[in-house]
Amino acid sequence: MNIWSRWDAGWYQHIAKHGYQFIPGRESNAAFFPIYPMLMRAAHLLIAHERDLSWFIAGMIVSNRLSLGSWLG
């Protein structure tokens, strides 16, 4: 499952879990749009588990639903 959790997935997961953070002199997640992390947080409420895997699953659910919706719509 590690193949799907690369590139910006970590940033989005961190935003969904902890919100946006800006610390001067460090990398920041302030450049990422908020819709996807908000949907991840909403999907995570349906799963409601403490492990990081549940955040990954919430992201997969959101991604696949949006992809299917764009394909059908």
GROMACS elastic network, one bead per residue, 0.5 to 0.9 nm:
[ bonds ]
;  ai    aj funct       b0    kb
    1     4     6  0.59237   500
    1     5     6  0.71352   500
    2     5     6  0.52134   500
    2     6     6  0.71367   500
    3     6     6  0.63941   500
    4     7     6  0.88628   500
    4     9     6  0.79505   500
    4    56     6  0.89117   500
    4    60     6  0.85942   500
    5     8     6  0.80443   500
    5     9     6  0.53737   500
    5    10     6  0.68559   500
    5    56     6  0.74481   500
    6     9     6  0.55541   500
    6    10     6  0.68518   500
    7    10     6  0.70033   500
    7    11     6  0.81734   500
    8    11     6  0.51989   500
    8    12     6  0.63309   500
    8    13     6  0.86234   500
    9    12     6  0.51918   500
    9    13     6  0.60429   500
    9    14     6  0.85448   500
    9    56     6  0.84169   500
    9    59     6  0.83200   500
   10    13     6  0.50713   500
   10    14     6  0.60931   500
   10    15     6  0.85929   500
   11    14     6  0.51750   500
   11    15     6  0.62456   500
   11    16     6  0.86654   500
   11    29     6  0.65599   500
   11    32     6  0.82113   500
   12    15     6  0.50459   500
   12    16     6  0.61030   500
   12    17     6  0.85815   500
   12    29     6  0.82972   500
   12    32     6  0.76989   500
   12    34     6  0.88592   500
   12    36     6  0.74763   500
   12    37     6  0.57693   500
   12    40     6  0.85599   500
   12    59     6  0.86191   500
   13    16     6  0.50827   500
   13    17     6  0.61691   500
   13    18     6  0.84753   500
   13    37     6  0.69871   500
   13    40     6  0.79132   500
   13    41     6  0.89917   500
   13    52     6  0.88348   500
   13    55     6  0.66301   500
   13    56     6  0.73364   500
   13    59     6  0.77281   500
   14    17     6  0.51526   500
   14    18     6  0.57587   500
   14    19     6  0.70361   500
   14    20     6  0.82827   500
   14    29     6  0.86009   500
   14    37     6  0.85993   500
   15    18     6  0.53143   500
   15    20     6  0.55425   500
   15    21     6  0.81750   500
   15    29     6  0.73212   500
   15    32     6  0.87207   500
   15    34     6  0.83444   500
   15    37     6  0.61131   500
   15    38     6  0.86469   500
   16    19     6  0.58483   500
   16    20     6  0.85309   500
   16    34     6  0.88297   500
   16    36     6  0.83252   500
   16    38     6  0.63724   500
   16    39     6  0.84072   500
   16    40     6  0.62639   500
   16    41     6  0.54872   500
   16    55     6  0.82238   500
   17    37     6  0.83481   500
   17    40     6  0.89601   500
   17    41     6  0.72230   500
   17    55     6  0.80347   500
   18    21     6  0.81520   500
   19    37     6  0.85152   500
   20    28     6  0.82457   500
   20    29     6  0.61859   500
   20    30     6  0.61081   500
   20    32     6  0.89698   500
   21    28     6  0.65941   500
   21    29     6  0.64616   500
   21    30     6  0.68101   500
   22    26     6  0.79245   500
   22    27     6  0.80398   500
   22    28     6  0.54753   500
   22    29     6  0.71498   500
   22    30     6  0.67142   500
   23    26     6  0.57760   500
   23    27     6  0.76475   500
   23    28     6  0.68948   500
   24    27     6  0.81913   500
   24    28     6  0.83286   500
   25    28     6  0.88355   500
   28    31     6  0.73927   500
   29    32     6  0.60113   500
   30    33     6  0.81102   500
   33    36     6  0.71391   500
   33    37     6  0.80556   500
   34    37     6  0.56269   500
   34    38     6  0.61488   500
   34    39     6  0.87441   500
   35    38     6  0.51803   500
   35    39     6  0.62309   500
   35    40     6  0.86264   500
   36    39     6  0.51462   500
   36    40     6  0.61220   500
   36    41     6  0.86639   500
   36    59     6  0.82387   500
   36    62     6  0.77334   500
   36    63     6  0.84799   500
   37    41     6  0.61418   500
   37    42     6  0.86118   500
   37    59     6  0.82315   500
   38    41     6  0.51365   500
   38    42     6  0.63140   500
   38    43     6  0.87063   500
   39    42     6  0.50025   500
   39    43     6  0.61217   500
   39    44     6  0.84465   500
   39    58     6  0.84749   500
   39    59     6  0.81667   500
   39    62     6  0.66098   500
   40    43     6  0.50869   500
   40    44     6  0.59940   500
   40    45     6  0.86970   500
   40    55     6  0.73045   500
   40    56     6  0.87803   500
   40    57     6  0.89782   500
   40    58     6  0.54476   500
   40    59     6  0.53301   500
   40    60     6  0.86900   500
   40    61     6  0.81926   500
   40    62     6  0.63365   500
   40    63     6  0.89925   500
   41    45     6  0.64365   500
   41    55     6  0.80038   500
   41    58     6  0.75695   500
   41    59     6  0.86587   500
   42    45     6  0.52795   500
   42    46     6  0.71329   500
   42    58     6  0.83185   500
   43    46     6  0.53540   500
   43    47     6  0.68046   500
   43    48     6  0.86903   500
   43    55     6  0.85884   500
   43    57     6  0.87431   500
   43    58     6  0.52116   500
   43    59     6  0.77440   500
   43    61     6  0.73511   500
   43    62     6  0.70939   500
   44    48     6  0.56294   500
   44    49     6  0.78246   500
   44    54     6  0.68105   500
   44    55     6  0.61915   500
   44    57     6  0.80639   500
   44    58     6  0.52115   500
   44    59     6  0.83003   500
   45    49     6  0.84600   500
   45    58     6  0.87744   500
   46    58     6  0.85246   500
   47    54     6  0.66443   500
   47    55     6  0.86108   500
   47    57     6  0.84446   500
   47    58     6  0.73869   500
   48    54     6  0.73940   500
   49    52     6  0.82755   500
   49    53     6  0.85043   500
   49    54     6  0.59369   500
   49    55     6  0.83888   500
   50    53     6  0.84726   500
   50    54     6  0.72322   500
   50    55     6  0.87566   500
   51    54     6  0.57694   500
   51    55     6  0.75007   500
   52    55     6  0.52842   500
   52    56     6  0.65615   500
   52    57     6  0.88298   500
   53    57     6  0.61630   500
   53    58     6  0.85604   500
   54    58     6  0.60735   500
   54    59     6  0.85803   500
   55    58     6  0.50015   500
   55    59     6  0.62492   500
   55    60     6  0.86753   500
   56    59     6  0.50999   500
   56    60     6  0.62828   500
   56    61     6  0.86990   500
   57    61     6  0.61311   500
   57    62     6  0.86335   500
   58    61     6  0.50966   500
   58    62     6  0.62788   500
   58    63     6  0.86079   500
   59    62     6  0.51690   500
   59    63     6  0.60404   500
   59    64     6  0.84966   500
   60    63     6  0.50748   500
   60    64     6  0.59629   500
   60    65     6  0.83764   500
   61    64     6  0.53336   500
   61    65     6  0.60250   500
   61    66     6  0.85339   500
   62    65     6  0.52145   500
   62    66     6  0.60855   500
   62    67     6  0.84377   500
   63    66     6  0.53046   500
   63    67     6  0.60152   500
   63    68     6  0.85262   500
   64    68     6  0.59882   500
   64    69     6  0.83886   500
   65    68     6  0.51577   500
   65    69     6  0.60041   500
   65    70     6  0.86072   500
   66    70     6  0.61128   500
   66    71     6  0.85066   500
   67    70     6  0.52334   500
   67    71     6  0.61792   500
   67    72     6  0.86590   500
   68    71     6  0.50360   500
   68    72     6  0.61102   500
   68    73     6  0.82676   500
   69    72     6  0.52255   500
   69    73     6  0.56347   500
   70    73     6  0.50866   500
